[in-house]
Amino acid sequence: MVLDTDLKLQAQTPQQRKANERYAKHEAAKRGKGGVMAKPKQHSRSPVSTGWIGMFPLAAMPMIFW
């Protein structure tokens, strides 16, 4: 039979306490994440359509040679 007086628990040093807090913080941050997942890429669209971009050189050429 083990009595509470038989257990000899040593006090935690400040260095151990700091390391334990750091580890606990790291583990808590990992728990909040659902795993390593890639972010879905956001497709950014140009405000000007490709048709207008193609028309610009045709409209600008006569101005250059005029």
CHARMM internal coordinates of N, CA and C (Angstrom, degrees):
IC EDIT
DIST 1 N 1 CA 1.4442
DIST 1 CA 1 C 1.5310
ANGL 1 N 1 CA 1 C 108.25
DIST 1 C 2 N 1.3225
ANGL 1 CA 1 C 2 N 114.91
DIHE 1 N 1 CA 1 C 2 N 133.62
DIST 2 N 2 CA 1.4631
ANGL 1 C 2 N 2 CA 120.52
DIHE 1 CA 1 C 2 N 2 CA -177.77
DIST 2 CA 2 C 1.5174
ANGL 2 N 2 CA 2 C 108.12
DIHE 1 C 2 N 2 CA 2 C -103.89
DIST 2 C 3 N 1.2817
ANGL 2 CA 2 C 3 N 115.06
DIHE 2 N 2 CA 2 C 3 N 125.51
DIST 3 N 3 CA 1.4605
ANGL 2 C 3 N 3 CA 120.51
DIHE 2 CA 2 C 3 N 3 CA 177.94
DIST 3 CA 3 C 1.5264
ANGL 3 N 3 CA 3 C 109.12
DIHE 2 C 3 N 3 CA 3 C -100.67
DIST 3 C 4 N 1.3203
ANGL 3 CA 3 C 4 N 116.14
DIHE 3 N 3 CA 3 C 4 N 157.45
DIST 4 N 4 CA 1.4569
ANGL 3 C 4 N 4 CA 120.69
DIHE 3 CA 3 C 4 N 4 CA 178.50
DIST 4 CA 4 C 1.5231
ANGL 4 N 4 CA 4 C 111.45
DIHE 3 C 4 N 4 CA 4 C -61.02
DIST 4 C 5 N 1.2943
ANGL 4 CA 4 C 5 N 117.55
DIHE 4 N 4 CA 4 C 5 N -29.55
DIST 5 N 5 CA 1.4573
ANGL 4 C 5 N 5 CA 120.36
DIHE 4 CA 4 C 5 N 5 CA -179.31
DIST 5 CA 5 C 1.5221
ANGL 5 N 5 CA 5 C 110.93
DIHE 4 C 5 N 5 CA 5 C -73.82
DIST 5 C 6 N 1.3451
ANGL 5 CA 5 C 6 N 117.56
DIHE 5 N 5 CA 5 C 6 N -20.58
DIST 6 N 6 CA 1.4545
ANGL 5 C 6 N 6 CA 120.41
DIHE 5 CA 5 C 6 N 6 CA 179.58
DIST 6 CA 6 C 1.5318
ANGL 6 N 6 CA 6 C 111.78
DIHE 5 C 6 N 6 CA 6 C -77.39
DIST 6 C 7 N 1.3302
ANGL 6 CA 6 C 7 N 116.73
DIHE 6 N 6 CA 6 C 7 N -26.66
DIST 7 N 7 CA 1.4536
ANGL 6 C 7 N 7 CA 120.65
DIHE 6 CA 6 C 7 N 7 CA -179.79
DIST 7 CA 7 C 1.5222
ANGL 7 N 7 CA 7 C 109.30
DIHE 6 C 7 N 7 CA 7 C -77.90
DIST 7 C 8 N 1.3032
ANGL 7 CA 7 C 8 N 115.32
DIHE 7 N 7 CA 7 C 8 N 128.55
DIST 8 N 8 CA 1.4611
ANGL 7 C 8 N 8 CA 119.29
DIHE 7 CA 7 C 8 N 8 CA 178.47
DIST 8 CA 8 C 1.5242
ANGL 8 N 8 CA 8 C 107.77
DIHE 7 C 8 N 8 CA 8 C -113.30
DIST 8 C 9 N 1.2968
ANGL 8 CA 8 C 9 N 115.61
DIHE 8 N 8 CA 8 C 9 N 99.07
DIST 9 N 9 CA 1.4560
ANGL 8 C 9 N 9 CA 121.43
DIHE 8 CA 8 C 9 N 9 CA 178.47
DIST 9 CA 9 C 1.5211
ANGL 9 N 9 CA 9 C 109.04
DIHE 8 C 9 N 9 CA 9 C -92.75
DIST 9 C 10 N 1.3168
ANGL 9 CA 9 C 10 N 114.53
DIHE 9 N 9 CA 9 C 10 N 130.45
DIST 10 N 10 CA 1.4534
ANGL 9 C 10 N 10 CA 118.35
DIHE 9 CA 9 C 10 N 10 CA 178.14
DIST 10 CA 10 C 1.5244
ANGL 10 N 10 CA 10 C 108.90
DIHE 9 C 10 N 10 CA 10 C -90.27
DIST 10 C 11 N 1.2995
ANGL 10 CA 10 C 11 N 114.61
DIHE 10 N 10 CA 10 C 11 N 150.37
DIST 11 N 11 CA 1.4558
ANGL 10 C 11 N 11 CA 120.12
DIHE 10 CA 10 C 11 N 11 CA 178.76
DIST 11 CA 11 C 1.5264
ANGL 11 N 11 CA 11 C 109.12
DIHE 10 C 11 N 11 CA 11 C -70.98
DIST 11 C 12 N 1.3041
ANGL 11 CA 11 C 12 N 115.42
DIHE 11 N 11 CA 11 C 12 N 149.09
DIST 12 N 12 CA 1.4551
ANGL 11 C 12 N 12 CA 121.25
DIHE 11 CA 11 C 12 N 12 CA 179.96
DIST 12 CA 12 C 1.5279
ANGL 12 N 12 CA 12 C 108.80
DIHE 11 C 12 N 12 CA 12 C -81.39
DIST 12 C 13 N 1.3238
ANGL 12 CA 12 C 13 N 116.02
DIHE 12 N 12 CA 12 C 13 N 133.41
DIST 13 N 13 CA 1.4656
ANGL 12 C 13 N 13 CA 119.57
DIHE 12 CA 12 C 13 N 13 CA 178.93
DIST 13 CA 13 C 1.5273
ANGL 13 N 13 CA 13 C 108.71
DIHE 12 C 13 N 13 CA 13 C -77.01
DIST 13 C 14 N 1.3239
ANGL 13 CA 13 C 14 N 118.10
DIHE 13 N 13 CA 13 C 14 N 158.65
DIST 14 N 14 CA 1.4642
ANGL 13 C 14 N 14 CA 120.54
DIHE 13 CA 13 C 14 N 14 CA 178.20
DIST 14 CA 14 C 1.5355
ANGL 14 N 14 CA 14 C 112.58
DIHE 13 C 14 N 14 CA 14 C -58.37
DIST 14 C 15 N 1.3263
ANGL 14 CA 14 C 15 N 116.29
DIHE 14 N 14 CA 14 C 15 N -35.14
DIST 15 N 15 CA 1.4669
ANGL 14 C 15 N 15 CA 120.02
DIHE 14 CA 14 C 15 N 15 CA 179.03
DIST 15 CA 15 C 1.5380
ANGL 15 N 15 CA 15 C 110.34
DIHE 14 C 15 N 15 CA 15 C -66.60
DIST 15 C 16 N 1.3279
ANGL 15 CA 15 C 16 N 116.96
DIHE 15 N 15 CA 15 C 16 N -42.36
DIST 16 N 16 CA 1.4596
ANGL 15 C 16 N 16 CA 120.67
DIHE 15 CA 15 C 16 N 16 CA 177.84
DIST 16 CA 16 C 1.5332
ANGL 16 N 16 CA 16 C 110.70
DIHE 15 C 16 N 16 CA 16 C -65.85
DIST 16 C 17 N 1.3081
ANGL 16 CA 16 C 17 N 116.50
DIHE 16 N 16 CA 16 C 17 N -40.28
DIST 17 N 17 CA 1.4577
ANGL 16 C 17 N 17 CA 120.73
DIHE 16 CA 16 C 17 N 17 CA -179.56
DIST 17 CA 17 C 1.5266
ANGL 17 N 17 CA 17 C 110.12
DIHE 16 C 17 N 17 CA 17 C -62.24
DIST 17 C 18 N 1.3322
ANGL 17 CA 17 C 18 N 117.05
DIHE 17 N 17 CA 17 C 18 N -44.40
DIST 18 N 18 CA 1.4571
ANGL 17 C 18 N 18 CA 121.56
DIHE 17 CA 17 C 18 N 18 CA 179.84
DIST 18 CA 18 C 1.5314
ANGL 18 N 18 CA 18 C 110.56
DIHE 17 C 18 N 18 CA 18 C -63.46
DIST 18 C 19 N 1.3382
ANGL 18 CA 18 C 19 N 116.15
DIHE 18 N 18 CA 18 C 19 N -42.26
DIST 19 N 19 CA 1.4639
ANGL 18 C 19 N 19 CA 120.12
DIHE 18 CA 18 C 19 N 19 CA 178.82
DIST 19 CA 19 C 1.5191
ANGL 19 N 19 CA 19 C 110.85
DIHE 18 C 19 N 19 CA 19 C -64.85
DIST 19 C 20 N 1.3314
ANGL 19 CA 19 C 20 N 117.38
DIHE 19 N 19 CA 19 C 20 N -40.34
DIST 20 N 20 CA 1.4649
ANGL 19 C 20 N 20 CA 121.22
DIHE 19 CA 19 C 20 N 20 CA 178.94
DIST 20 CA 20 C 1.5242
ANGL 20 N 20 CA 20 C 111.29
DIHE 19 C 20 N 20 CA 20 C -65.95
DIST 20 C 21 N 1.3221
ANGL 20 CA 20 C 21 N 117.59
DIHE 20 N 20 CA 20 C 21 N -39.44
DIST 21 N 21 CA 1.4609
ANGL 20 C 21 N 21 CA 120.83
DIHE 20 CA 20 C 21 N 21 CA 178.18
DIST 21 CA 21 C 1.5235
ANGL 21 N 21 CA 21 C 111.00
DIHE 20 C 21 N 21 CA 21 C -65.10
DIST 21 C 22 N 1.3504
ANGL 21 CA 21 C 22 N 115.90
DIHE 21 N 21 CA 21 C 22 N -41.10
DIST 22 N 22 CA 1.4560
ANGL 21 C 22 N 22 CA 120.90
DIHE 21 CA 21 C 22 N 22 CA 178.57
DIST 22 CA 22 C 1.5344
ANGL 22 N 22 CA 22 C 110.47
DIHE 21 C 22 N 22 CA 22 C -62.59
DIST 22 C 23 N 1.3380
ANGL 22 CA 22 C 23 N 115.60
DIHE 22 N 22 CA 22 C 23 N -43.96
DIST 23 N 23 CA 1.4561
ANGL 22 C 23 N 23 CA 120.92
DIHE 22 CA 22 C 23 N 23 CA 179.40
DIST 23 CA 23 C 1.5308
ANGL 23 N 23 CA 23 C 110.62
DIHE 22 C 23 N 23 CA 23 C -64.37
DIST 23 C 24 N 1.3235
ANGL 23 CA 23 C 24 N 117.09
DIHE 23 N 23 CA 23 C 24 N -43.52
DIST 24 N 24 CA 1.4611
ANGL 23 C 24 N 24 CA 121.01
DIHE 23 CA 23 C 24 N 24 CA -179.86
DIST 24 CA 24 C 1.5296
ANGL 24 N 24 CA 24 C 110.76
DIHE 23 C 24 N 24 CA 24 C -63.35
DIST 24 C 25 N 1.3206
ANGL 24 CA 24 C 25 N 117.04
DIHE 24 N 24 CA 24 C 25 N -38.89
DIST 25 N 25 CA 1.4607
ANGL 24 C 25 N 25 CA 121.20
DIHE 24 CA 24 C 25 N 25 CA 178.80
DIST 25 CA 25 C 1.5258
ANGL 25 N 25 CA 25 C 110.38
DIHE 24 C 25 N 25 CA 25 C -65.31
DIST 25 C 26 N 1.3281
ANGL 25 CA 25 C 26 N 116.03
DIHE 25 N 25 CA 25 C 26 N -42.14
DIST 26 N 26 CA 1.4614
ANGL 25 C 26 N 26 CA 121.38
DIHE 25 CA 25 C 26 N 26 CA 179.35
DIST 26 CA 26 C 1.5309
ANGL 26 N 26 CA 26 C 110.64
DIHE 25 C 26 N 26 CA 26 C -63.78
DIST 26 C 27 N 1.3224
ANGL 26 CA 26 C 27 N 116.56
DIHE 26 N 26 CA 26 C 27 N -44.23
DIST 27 N 27 CA 1.4678
ANGL 26 C 27 N 27 CA 121.18
DIHE 26 CA 26 C 27 N 27 CA -179.77
DIST 27 CA 27 C 1.5309
ANGL 27 N 27 CA 27 C 111.29
DIHE 26 C 27 N 27 CA 27 C -66.58
DIST 27 C 28 N 1.3216
ANGL 27 CA 27 C 28 N 117.14
DIHE 27 N 27 CA 27 C 28 N -38.16
DIST 28 N 28 CA 1.4563
ANGL 27 C 28 N 28 CA 120.49
DIHE 27 CA 27 C 28 N 28 CA 178.62
DIST 28 CA 28 C 1.5229
ANGL 28 N 28 CA 28 C 110.26
DIHE 27 C 28 N 28 CA 28 C -65.61
DIST 28 C 29 N 1.3205
ANGL 28 CA 28 C 29 N 117.05
DIHE 28 N 28 CA 28 C 29 N -37.04
DIST 29 N 29 CA 1.4657
ANGL 28 C 29 N 29 CA 120.83
DIHE 28 CA 28 C 29 N 29 CA 178.63
DIST 29 CA 29 C 1.5265
ANGL 29 N 29 CA 29 C 110.19
DIHE 28 C 29 N 29 CA 29 C -67.48
DIST 29 C 30 N 1.3210
ANGL 29 CA 29 C 30 N 117.13
DIHE 29 N 29 CA 29 C 30 N -37.56
DIST 30 N 30 CA 1.4623
ANGL 29 C 30 N 30 CA 120.65
DIHE 29 CA 29 C 30 N 30 CA 178.24
DIST 30 CA 30 C 1.5208
ANGL 30 N 30 CA 30 C 110.70
DIHE 29 C 30 N 30 CA 30 C -66.81
DIST 30 C 31 N 1.3135
ANGL 30 CA 30 C 31 N 117.04
DIHE 30 N 30 CA 30 C 31 N -37.18
DIST 31 N 31 CA 1.4586
ANGL 30 C 31 N 31 CA 120.88
DIHE 30 CA 30 C 31 N 31 CA -178.66
DIST 31 CA 31 C 1.5186
ANGL 31 N 31 CA 31 C 111.08
DIHE 30 C 31 N 31 CA 31 C -65.21
DIST 31 C 32 N 1.3177
ANGL 31 CA 31 C 32 N 116.53
DIHE 31 N 31 CA 31 C 32 N -31.62
DIST 32 N 32 CA 1.4546
ANGL 31 C 32 N 32 CA 120.37
DIHE 31 CA 31 C 32 N 32 CA -178.87
DIST 32 CA 32 C 1.5186
ANGL 32 N 32 CA 32 C 112.64
DIHE 31 C 32 N 32 CA 32 C -71.34
DIST 32 C 33 N 1.3247
ANGL 32 CA 32 C 33 N 117.29
DIHE 32 N 32 CA 32 C 33 N -22.03
DIST 33 N 33 CA 1.4568
ANGL 32 C 33 N 33 CA 121.30
DIHE 32 CA 32 C 33 N 33 CA -179.12
DIST 33 CA 33 C 1.5210
ANGL 33 N 33 CA 33 C 109.39
DIHE 32 C 33 N 33 CA 33 C -91.25
DIST 33 C 34 N 1.3027
ANGL 33 CA 33 C 34 N 116.88
DIHE 33 N 33 CA 33 C 34 N 146.97
DIST 34 N 34 CA 1.4527
ANGL 33 C 34 N 34 CA 121.63
DIHE 33 CA 33 C 34 N 34 CA -179.48
DIST 34 CA 34 C 1.5154
ANGL 34 N 34 CA 34 C 112.21
DIHE 33 C 34 N 34 CA 34 C -89.49
DIST 34 C 35 N 1.2882
ANGL 34 CA 34 C 35 N 118.83
DIHE 34 N 34 CA 34 C 35 N 12.56
DIST 35 N 35 CA 1.4554
ANGL 34 C 35 N 35 CA 121.67
DIHE 34 CA 34 C 35 N 35 CA -176.59
DIST 35 CA 35 C 1.5130
ANGL 35 N 35 CA 35 C 109.16
DIHE 34 C 35 N 35 CA 35 C 115.91
DIST 35 C 36 N 1.2921
ANGL 35 CA 35 C 36 N 115.11
DIHE 35 N 35 CA 35 C 36 N 176.14
DIST 36 N 36 CA 1.4557
ANGL 35 C 36 N 36 CA 119.76
DIHE 35 CA 35 C 36 N 36 CA -179.28
DIST 36 CA 36 C 1.5185
ANGL 36 N 36 CA 36 C 107.80
DIHE 35 C 36 N 36 CA 36 C -84.56
DIST 36 C 37 N 1.3095
ANGL 36 CA 36 C 37 N 114.84
DIHE 36 N 36 CA 36 C 37 N 110.48
DIST 37 N 37 CA 1.4619
ANGL 36 C 37 N 37 CA 120.08
DIHE 36 CA 36 C 37 N 37 CA 179.63
DIST 37 CA 37 C 1.5174
ANGL 37 N 37 CA 37 C 108.09
DIHE 36 C 37 N 37 CA 37 C -126.53
DIST 37 C 38 N 1.3276
ANGL 37 CA 37 C 38 N 115.47
DIHE 37 N 37 CA 37 C 38 N 139.52
DIST 38 N 38 CA 1.4578
ANGL 37 C 38 N 38 CA 119.65
DIHE 37 CA 37 C 38 N 38 CA 177.95
DIST 38 CA 38 C 1.5245
ANGL 38 N 38 CA 38 C 109.19
DIHE 37 C 38 N 38 CA 38 C -76.03
DIST 38 C 39 N 1.3082
ANGL 38 CA 38 C 39 N 115.40
DIHE 38 N 38 CA 38 C 39 N 140.20
DIST 39 N 39 CA 1.4595
ANGL 38 C 39 N 39 CA 119.70
DIHE 38 CA 38 C 39 N 39 CA 177.83
DIST 39 CA 39 C 1.5261
ANGL 39 N 39 CA 39 C 108.58
DIHE 38 C 39 N 39 CA 39 C -71.73
DIST 39 C 40 N 1.3017
ANGL 39 CA 39 C 40 N 117.46
DIHE 39 N 39 CA 39 C 40 N 140.21
DIST 40 N 40 CA 1.4573
ANGL 39 C 40 N 40 CA 118.76
DIHE 39 CA 39 C 40 N 40 CA 175.44
DIST 40 CA 40 C 1.5279
ANGL 40 N 40 CA 40 C 109.00
DIHE 39 C 40 N 40 CA 40 C -69.83
DIST 40 C 41 N 1.3148
ANGL 40 CA 40 C 41 N 114.66
DIHE 40 N 40 CA 40 C 41 N 134.56
DIST 41 N 41 CA 1.4588
ANGL 40 C 41 N 41 CA 118.70
DIHE 40 CA 40 C 41 N 41 CA -178.25
DIST 41 CA 41 C 1.5227
ANGL 41 N 41 CA 41 C 109.98
DIHE 40 C 41 N 41 CA 41 C -74.29
DIST 41 C 42 N 1.3003
ANGL 41 CA 41 C 42 N 114.88
DIHE 41 N 41 CA 41 C 42 N 138.57
DIST 42 N 42 CA 1.4540
ANGL 41 C 42 N 42 CA 119.85
DIHE 41 CA 41 C 42 N 42 CA 177.12
DIST 42 CA 42 C 1.5257
ANGL 42 N 42 CA 42 C 107.69
DIHE 41 C 42 N 42 CA 42 C -93.26
DIST 42 C 43 N 1.3034
ANGL 42 CA 42 C 43 N 115.19
DIHE 42 N 42 CA 42 C 43 N 124.56
DIST 43 N 43 CA 1.4566
ANGL 42 C 43 N 43 CA 119.33
DIHE 42 CA 42 C 43 N 43 CA 179.44
DIST 43 CA 43 C 1.5225
ANGL 43 N 43 CA 43 C 108.16
DIHE 42 C 43 N 43 CA 43 C -83.95
DIST 43 C 44 N 1.3122
ANGL 43 CA 43 C 44 N 115.00
DIHE 43 N 43 CA 43 C 44 N 113.45
DIST 44 N 44 CA 1.4544
ANGL 43 C 44 N 44 CA 117.84
DIHE 43 CA 43 C 44 N 44 CA 178.93
DIST 44 CA 44 C 1.5253
ANGL 44 N 44 CA 44 C 108.21
DIHE 43 C 44 N 44 CA 44 C -89.31
DIST 44 C 45 N 1.2894
ANGL 44 CA 44 C 45 N 115.08
DIHE 44 N 44 CA 44 C 45 N 131.27
DIST 45 N 45 CA 1.4461
ANGL 44 C 45 N 45 CA 120.24
DIHE 44 CA 44 C 45 N 45 CA -179.07
DIST 45 CA 45 C 1.5192
ANGL 45 N 45 CA 45 C 109.46
DIHE 44 C 45 N 45 CA 45 C -102.92
DIST 45 C 46 N 1.3086
ANGL 45 CA 45 C 46 N 114.64
DIHE 45 N 45 CA 45 C 46 N 144.99
DIST 46 N 46 CA 1.4500
ANGL 45 C 46 N 46 CA 120.56
DIHE 45 CA 45 C 46 N 46 CA 177.63
DIST 46 CA 46 C 1.5261
ANGL 46 N 46 CA 46 C 109.11
DIHE 45 C 46 N 46 CA 46 C -72.44
DIST 46 C 47 N 1.3342
ANGL 46 CA 46 C 47 N 118.68
DIHE 46 N 46 CA 46 C 47 N 141.66
DIST 47 N 47 CA 1.4591
ANGL 46 C 47 N 47 CA 119.82
DIHE 46 CA 46 C 47 N 47 CA 178.36
DIST 47 CA 47 C 1.5389
ANGL 47 N 47 CA 47 C 112.15
DIHE 46 C 47 N 47 CA 47 C -70.61
DIST 47 C 48 N 1.3435
ANGL 47 CA 47 C 48 N 116.79
DIHE 47 N 47 CA 47 C 48 N -14.50
DIST 48 N 48 CA 1.4590
ANGL 47 C 48 N 48 CA 121.04
DIHE 47 CA 47 C 48 N 48 CA -179.90
DIST 48 CA 48 C 1.5266
ANGL 48 N 48 CA 48 C 107.63
DIHE 47 C 48 N 48 CA 48 C -112.30
DIST 48 C 49 N 1.3146
ANGL 48 CA 48 C 49 N 117.35
DIHE 48 N 48 CA 48 C 49 N 131.43
DIST 49 N 49 CA 1.4605
ANGL 48 C 49 N 49 CA 120.33
DIHE 48 CA 48 C 49 N 49 CA -178.40
DIST 49 CA 49 C 1.5324
ANGL 49 N 49 CA 49 C 110.54
DIHE 48 C 49 N 49 CA 49 C -71.99
DIST 49 C 50 N 1.3234
ANGL 49 CA 49 C 50 N 115.51
DIHE 49 N 49 CA 49 C 50 N 160.10
DIST 50 N 50 CA 1.4676
ANGL 49 C 50 N 50 CA 120.27
DIHE 49 CA 49 C 50 N 50 CA -178.60
DIST 50 CA 50 C 1.5236
ANGL 50 N 50 CA 50 C 111.21
DIHE 49 C 50 N 50 CA 50 C -66.26
DIST 50 C 51 N 1.3073
ANGL 50 CA 50 C 51 N 116.88
DIHE 50 N 50 CA 50 C 51 N -27.67
DIST 51 N 51 CA 1.4709
ANGL 50 C 51 N 51 CA 119.70
DIHE 50 CA 50 C 51 N 51 CA 178.02
DIST 51 CA 51 C 1.5166
ANGL 51 N 51 CA 51 C 111.70
DIHE 50 C 51 N 51 CA 51 C -62.69
DIST 51 C 52 N 1.3342
ANGL 51 CA 51 C 52 N 116.86
DIHE 51 N 51 CA 51 C 52 N -42.86
DIST 52 N 52 CA 1.4673
ANGL 51 C 52 N 52 CA 120.07
DIHE 51 CA 51 C 52 N 52 CA 178.74
DIST 52 CA 52 C 1.5212
ANGL 52 N 52 CA 52 C 111.55
DIHE 51 C 52 N 52 CA 52 C -68.66
DIST 52 C 53 N 1.3146
ANGL 52 CA 52 C 53 N 116.09
DIHE 52 N 52 CA 52 C 53 N -34.88
DIST 53 N 53 CA 1.4722
ANGL 52 C 53 N 53 CA 119.25
DIHE 52 CA 52 C 53 N 53 CA 177.89
DIST 53 CA 53 C 1.5194
ANGL 53 N 53 CA 53 C 109.73
DIHE 52 C 53 N 53 CA 53 C -65.54
DIST 53 C 54 N 1.3315
ANGL 53 CA 53 C 54 N 117.14
DIHE 53 N 53 CA 53 C 54 N -36.86
DIST 54 N 54 CA 1.4668
ANGL 53 C 54 N 54 CA 120.91
DIHE 53 CA 53 C 54 N 54 CA 176.84
DIST 54 CA 54 C 1.5169
ANGL 54 N 54 CA 54 C 112.79
DIHE 53 C 54 N 54 CA 54 C -70.47
DIST 54 C 55 N 1.3203
ANGL 54 CA 54 C 55 N 117.24
DIHE 54 N 54 CA 54 C 55 N -30.74
DIST 55 N 55 CA 1.4679
ANGL 54 C 55 N 55 CA 121.24
DIHE 54 CA 54 C 55 N 55 CA -179.24
DIST 55 CA 55 C 1.5239
ANGL 55 N 55 CA 55 C 112.72
DIHE 54 C 55 N 55 CA 55 C -77.45
DIST 55 C 56 N 1.3329
ANGL 55 CA 55 C 56 N 117.46
DIHE 55 N 55 CA 55 C 56 N -25.54
DIST 56 N 56 CA 1.4717
ANGL 55 C 56 N 56 CA 120.81
DIHE 55 CA 55 C 56 N 56 CA -175.78
DIST 56 CA 56 C 1.5298
ANGL 56 N 56 CA 56 C 112.50
DIHE 55 C 56 N 56 CA 56 C -58.88
DIST 56 C 57 N 1.3380
ANGL 56 CA 56 C 57 N 119.78
DIHE 56 N 56 CA 56 C 57 N -48.85
DIST 57 N 57 CA 1.4700
ANGL 56 C 57 N 57 CA 117.58
DIHE 56 CA 56 C 57 N 57 CA 179.99
DIST 57 CA 57 C 1.5353
ANGL 57 N 57 CA 57 C 112.52
DIHE 56 C 57 N 57 CA 57 C -62.58
DIST 57 C 58 N 1.3248
ANGL 57 CA 57 C 58 N 117.31
DIHE 57 N 57 CA 57 C 58 N -34.21
DIST 58 N 58 CA 1.4668
ANGL 57 C 58 N 58 CA 119.56
DIHE 57 CA 57 C 58 N 58 CA 178.99
DIST 58 CA 58 C 1.5161
ANGL 58 N 58 CA 58 C 111.02
DIHE 57 C 58 N 58 CA 58 C -67.59
DIST 58 C 59 N 1.3255
ANGL 58 CA 58 C 59 N 117.59
DIHE 58 N 58 CA 58 C 59 N -33.70
DIST 59 N 59 CA 1.4545
ANGL 58 C 59 N 59 CA 120.66
DIHE 58 CA 58 C 59 N 59 CA 179.00
DIST 59 CA 59 C 1.5279
ANGL 59 N 59 CA 59 C 111.52
DIHE 58 C 59 N 59 CA 59 C -79.71
DIST 59 C 60 N 1.3208
ANGL 59 CA 59 C 60 N 117.32
DIHE 59 N 59 CA 59 C 60 N -29.10
DIST 60 N 60 CA 1.4674
ANGL 59 C 60 N 60 CA 120.95
DIHE 59 CA 59 C 60 N 60 CA -176.35
DIST 60 CA 60 C 1.5212
ANGL 60 N 60 CA 60 C 112.15
DIHE 59 C 60 N 60 CA 60 C -83.19
DIST 60 C 61 N 1.3314
ANGL 60 CA 60 C 61 N 118.29
DIHE 60 N 60 CA 60 C 61 N -27.50
DIST 61 N 61 CA 1.4661
ANGL 60 C 61 N 61 CA 120.82
DIHE 60 CA 60 C 61 N 61 CA -177.16
DIST 61 CA 61 C 1.5344
ANGL 61 N 61 CA 61 C 113.28
DIHE 60 C 61 N 61 CA 61 C -59.44
DIST 61 C 62 N 1.3286
ANGL 61 CA 61 C 62 N 119.16
DIHE 61 N 61 CA 61 C 62 N -46.92
DIST 62 N 62 CA 1.4849
ANGL 61 C 62 N 62 CA 117.25
DIHE 61 CA 61 C 62 N 62 CA 179.51
DIST 62 CA 62 C 1.5326
ANGL 62 N 62 CA 62 C 112.43
DIHE 61 C 62 N 62 CA 62 C -62.58
DIST 62 C 63 N 1.3317
ANGL 62 CA 62 C 63 N 117.00
DIHE 62 N 62 CA 62 C 63 N -31.33
DIST 63 N 63 CA 1.4718
ANGL 62 C 63 N 63 CA 119.49
DIHE 62 CA 62 C 63 N 63 CA 179.47
DIST 63 CA 63 C 1.5220
ANGL 63 N 63 CA 63 C 110.90
DIHE 62 C 63 N 63 CA 63 C -68.02
DIST 63 C 64 N 1.3153
ANGL 63 CA 63 C 64 N 116.51
DIHE 63 N 63 CA 63 C 64 N -35.50
DIST 64 N 64 CA 1.4682
ANGL 63 C 64 N 64 CA 120.06
DIHE 63 CA 63 C 64 N 64 CA -177.95
DIST 64 CA 64 C 1.5245
ANGL 64 N 64 CA 64 C 110.14
DIHE 63 C 64 N 64 CA 64 C -69.73
DIST 64 C 65 N 1.3160
ANGL 64 CA 64 C 65 N 117.89
DIHE 64 N 64 CA 64 C 65 N -41.60
DIST 65 N 65 CA 1.4744
ANGL 64 C 65 N 65 CA 121.30
DIHE 64 CA 64 C 65 N 65 CA -175.68
DIST 65 CA 65 C 1.5118
ANGL 65 N 65 CA 65 C 113.99
DIHE 64 C 65 N 65 CA 65 C -90.67
DIST 65 C 66 N 1.2849
ANGL 65 CA 65 C 66 N 119.68
DIHE 65 N 65 CA 65 C 66 N 2.15
DIST 66 N 66 CA 1.4350
ANGL 65 C 66 N 66 CA 122.03
DIHE 65 CA 65 C 66 N 66 CA -178.58
DIST 66 CA 66 C 1.4412
ANGL 66 N 66 CA 66 C 112.84
DIHE 65 C 66 N 66 CA 66 C -76.81
END
COOR INIT
IC SEED 1 N 1 CA 1 C
IC BUILD
